[in-house]
C-alpha cells in the first residue's frame, strides 16, 4: 500500500480519467461554496426571514472562523505521517460531516416568531461547522495538486480538469435552487433539496482518495512552527501579490453571483432568467477551458488572467447600464461572453499558487503546500463572505424589503452589487497581475534548481 501512496519525484503522473476523478473533489467543494455564495443569502432573507444585515453578518462571522482552521489544517497536513499519506486520510475524515452540515444549513428550525436572534445563532453555528468540514477536505486536497503535478504545463492541465469539475459544481448549485423553486420554494423544499445534495457531496471522496498520490521526500526538513511559517509567508512578495489579485477577484465573483438573484428578480423583473443566466455563464466557461489551455501553451498565466478579467469587467459594466426592459437574447449573449472571461479569471490564480510554493521551497528549503493552500483557501472564503456581508448591509441601508417592489435607491444598490462593484474589483485585480513576477521562464529556472538539489541528495 505504501508504494501506491508515495511516489518518487518523477515516476508518476495522472492520466486523463484520473485527472477527471481528482477534479470531482473540487466539484463537491465548489457545489457547496457556490450554493452558499449564490443561493444562501437569498435563502436567508427570502425563505428563512432573516434580516439582510444579520444574514450578511452570520456569513461573515462563520467564514472568519476559518482564519484559524484553514492554516491549522494546512500545517497539520504538512506534518502528518499516516500510513495512507499526509493529506489523503483527511478525505475520509471530513466527508461525512461535510454532507451532514450542508444538509443542516438549509433547514429552518426557527422562524420569525422565534425571533431574529435564534435564527442568527442557528445559521452561524451550522455554517461554522460546515466551514470546518470544508476545510478538512479542501485544504489537503488542494495541497496535493502541486505535489502531484510538478511541471508548469502539467499543473495547468490538472488545474483545468479541477476547474472544469468545479464549474459543474456551480451548475449543480444552480440546479439545487431550481429544484427547490420547482418544489414550491418554501422551507420544506429547500430542506429536501439540501439533503439530496448533501448526500451527493459525499460521493466523490472515496474515488478521489483512490486515484490521488503523494511524493515522499525523505530529505525535506520539517516545516517551521506555524507562527514562524505564517510570518515567513507574510514576507513572500510573490505570494502577497498573488493574494491581492486573488482576493479582489474572489470578492468580484461572489458579489456578482449573489447579486444576480436580486438583479434578475428586482431590476429586470424576470426572476426566471436567473437559472438561464447562470447556466449560460457556466456552460460557456466550461466550453472555453480548452481554448484557454491552448493559449496557456504560449502565454504566461498572469497575462491570461488579465485578458479574462478585462473581458469580464467590460461586460459587467454593460450589465450595470442596461435598462429594465432589456432584450433577453442580448442579455444572454452578454452573459455567454462573461463566461469566457470568468473562466480565466477563476482558473488562473489556483494554477499560479503551485509556482509560488516552488519558489518558497527554492528560498527556504521547506515544502509547505498545506499552509500555503490553507491560507489561500481562507482568503477565498473570507473575501467572498466580506463581499456578501457588505451587500447585505448595503441592501438594508438602502431600504430593501424582501418580496416587495424596491425603491430607486435599493435598485441602484442591487445593480452596483451585481455588476459595477465586481467590475471595479476586477480592475484592481488586473493592477496586481500587471506587476506579477513569476513568469514561465522564471519558474523553469526554479524547478531545474530544485530537481538538481534532489538529485544531489539522492
Residue pairs with C-beta under 8 A, 6 or more apart in sequence:
1 83
1 84
2 83
4 213
5 83
5 84
5 85
5 88
5 213
5 214
6 85
6 213
6 214
6 215
6 216
7 213
7 214
7 215
7 216
8 215
8 216
9 150
9 215
9 217
9 451
9 454
10 150
12 213
13 148
13 149
13 154
14 22
14 148
14 149
14 158
14 211
18 211
19 157
19 158
19 161
20 161
20 165
21 204
21 207
21 208
21 210
21 211
22 148
22 158
22 161
22 162
22 208
22 211
22 212
23 161
23 162
23 163
23 164
23 165
23 166
24 165
24 204
24 207
24 208
25 91
25 137
25 141
25 162
25 165
25 204
25 205
25 208
26 138
26 141
26 162
26 163
26 165
26 166
26 169
27 165
27 166
27 168
27 169
27 172
27 204
28 98
28 137
28 169
28 200
28 201
28 202
28 203
28 204
28 205
29 134
29 137
29 138
29 141
29 166
29 169
30 165
30 166
30 167
30 169
30 170
30 173
31 169
31 170
31 172
31 173
31 197
31 200
31 201
32 98
32 102
32 130
32 134
32 169
32 173
32 201
33 134
33 380
33 381
33 384
34 169
34 170
34 173
34 174
34 257
35 102
35 173
35 176
35 177
35 197
36 59
36 105
36 127
36 130
37 253
37 254
37 257
37 258
37 384
37 388
38 170
38 173
38 174
38 177
38 257
38 258
38 260
38 261
38 278
39 173
39 176
39 177
39 261
40 59
40 105
41 52
41 55
41 56
41 59
41 258
41 261
41 388
41 391
41 392
42 258
42 261
42 262
43 106
43 190
44 50
44 55
44 58
44 123
45 51
45 52
45 55
45 392
45 402
46 402
46 403
47 108
47 185
47 186
47 187
47 190
48 108
48 111
48 119
48 123
48 187
49 111
49 112
49 119
49 402
50 58
50 116
50 119
50 120
50 123
51 116
51 396
52 392
52 393
52 395
52 396
52 400
52 402
53 392
53 393
53 396
54 116
54 119
54 120
54 392
55 123
55 392
56 388
56 389
56 390
56 391
56 392
56 393
57 120
57 389
57 392
57 393
58 120
58 123
58 124
58 127
59 127
59 385
59 388
59 389
59 392
60 385
60 386
60 388
60 389
61 124
61 128
62 123
62 124
62 127
62 128
62 130
62 131
62 385
63 127
63 131
63 381
63 382
63 384
63 385
63 386
64 382
64 385
65 128
65 131
65 132
66 131
66 132
66 135
66 377
66 378
66 381
66 382
67 378
67 382
69 131
69 132
69 135
70 135
70 139
70 374
70 375
70 377
70 378
70 381
71 226
71 230
71 371
71 374
71 375
71 378
72 226
72 374
73 90
73 135
73 136
73 139
73 140
73 370
73 374
74 139
74 140
74 143
74 369
74 370
74 371
74 372
74 373
74 374
74 375
74 377
75 223
75 226
75 229
75 370
75 371
75 374
76 370
77 86
77 87
77 90
77 139
77 140
77 143
77 370
78 86
78 143
78 223
78 367
78 368
78 369
78 370
78 371
79 86
79 222
79 223
80 86
80 87
80 89
82 89
85 213
85 214
86 140
86 214
86 370
87 140
87 141
87 143
87 144
87 214
87 370
88 140
88 144
88 209
88 212
88 214
90 136
90 137
90 139
90 140
90 141
91 137
91 140
91 141
91 205
91 206
91 208
91 209
92 205
92 206
92 209
93 136
94 133
94 134
94 136
94 137
94 205
95 137
95 201
95 202
95 205
95 206
96 202
97 129
97 132
97 133
97 136
98 130
98 133
98 134
98 136
98 137
98 201
98 202
99 198
99 199
99 201
99 202
100 198
101 126
101 129
101 130
101 133
101 198
102 130
102 194
102 197
102 198
102 201
103 191
103 194
103 195
103 197
103 198
103 199
104 126
104 129
104 130
104 194
105 123
105 126
105 127
105 130
105 194
106 190
106 191
106 193
106 194
106 195
107 187
107 190
107 191
107 194
108 187
108 190
108 191
109 122
110 118
110 119
110 122
111 119
112 119
131 381
135 374
135 377
137 205
138 377
139 370
139 373
139 374
139 377
140 370
141 208
142 350
142 353
142 373
142 376
142 377
143 369
143 370
143 372
143 373
143 374
144 212
144 214
144 369
145 155
145 158
145 159
145 162
145 354
146 155
146 353
146 354
146 357
146 358
146 369
147 214
147 215
147 369
148 158
148 212
148 213
148 214
148 215
149 155
149 157
149 158
149 159
149 354
150 447
151 447
152 355
152 440
152 443
152 444
152 447
153 296
153 297
155 351
155 354
155 355
156 293
156 296
156 301
156 351
157 293
159 347
159 350
159 351
159 354
160 289
160 292
160 293
160 347
160 351
162 350
163 289
163 343
163 346
163 347
163 350
164 286
164 289
166 346
167 282
167 285
167 286
167 343
167 346
168 282
168 286
170 278
170 282
171 278
171 279
171 282
171 283
172 197
172 200
174 275
174 278
174 279
174 282
176 193
176 194
176 197
177 274
177 275
178 275
179 189
179 193
179 196
180 189
180 190
180 192
180 193
181 189
182 189
183 189
183 192
183 193
217 367
217 454
219 454
219 457
219 458
220 365
220 366
220 367
221 365
221 366
223 229
223 366
223 367
223 368
223 371
224 232
224 366
226 371
229 366
229 368
229 371
230 371
230 375
232 364
233 239
233 360
233 368
233 371
233 372
233 375
234 240
236 356
236 359
236 360
236 363
237 437
238 356
238 359
238 436
238 437
238 438
239 356
239 360
239 372
241 432
241 435
241 436
241 437
242 349
242 352
242 353
242 356
242 432
242 436
242 438
243 375
243 376
243 379
244 429
244 432
245 302
245 305
245 349
245 429
245 432
245 433
245 436
246 349
246 376
246 379
246 380
246 383
246 429
247 379
247 383
248 383
248 425
248 426
248 428
248 429
248 432
249 305
249 309
249 345
249 346
249 349
249 425
249 426
249 429
250 379
250 380
250 383
250 384
251 383
251 384
251 386
251 387
251 422
251 425
252 345
252 387
252 421
252 422
252 423
252 425
252 426
252 429
253 342
253 345
253 346
253 384
253 422
254 383
254 384
254 385
254 387
254 388
255 387
255 388
255 391
255 417
255 418
255 421
255 422
255 425
256 316
256 418
256 419
256 422
257 278
258 387
258 388
258 391
258 417
259 391
259 414
259 417
259 418
259 419
259 422
260 274
260 277
260 278
260 418
261 271
261 274
262 395
262 414
262 417
262 418
263 319
263 414
263 415
263 418
263 419
264 270
264 271
264 272
264 273
264 274
264 277
265 271
265 274
266 406
266 410
266 411
266 414
267 324
267 411
267 414
267 415
267 418
268 324
268 326
268 331
269 324
270 328
273 328
273 331
276 332
277 331
277 332
277 335
280 332
280 335
280 336
280 339
281 335
281 336
281 338
281 339
281 342
282 339
283 339
284 335
284 336
284 337
284 338
284 339
284 340
284 343
285 339
285 340
285 342
285 343
285 346
286 343
287 339
288 339
288 340
288 343
288 344
289 343
289 347
291 340
292 304
292 308
292 343
292 344
292 347
295 304
296 304
300 439
300 440
301 348
301 351
301 352
301 440
302 348
302 352
302 433
302 436
302 438
302 439
303 433
304 344
304 348
305 344
305 345
305 348
305 349
305 352
305 429
305 430
305 433
306 430
306 433
306 434
307 341
307 344
308 340
308 341
308 342
308 343
308 344
308 345
308 348
309 341
309 344
309 345
309 426
309 429
309 430
309 433
310 341
310 426
310 430
311 337
311 338
311 340
311 341
312 338
312 341
312 342
312 345
312 423
312 426
313 341
313 422
313 423
313 424
313 426
313 427
313 430
314 423
315 334
315 337
315 338
315 341
316 338
316 419
316 420
316 422
316 423
316 426
317 419
317 420
317 423
318 334
319 334
319 418
319 419
320 415
320 416
320 418
320 419
320 420
320 423
322 331
322 334
345 426
345 429
352 436
352 438
353 372
353 373
353 376
355 438
355 443
355 446
356 372
356 438
357 367
357 368
357 369
357 372
358 443
358 446
358 447
358 450
359 438
359 443
359 446
360 366
360 368
360 372
361 367
361 368
361 450
362 446
362 449
362 450
387 421
391 417
394 413
394 416
394 417
395 410
395 413
395 414
395 417
397 413
398 407
398 409
398 410
398 412
398 413
399 406
399 407
399 409
399 410
400 406
400 410
400 413
400 414
401 410
406 414
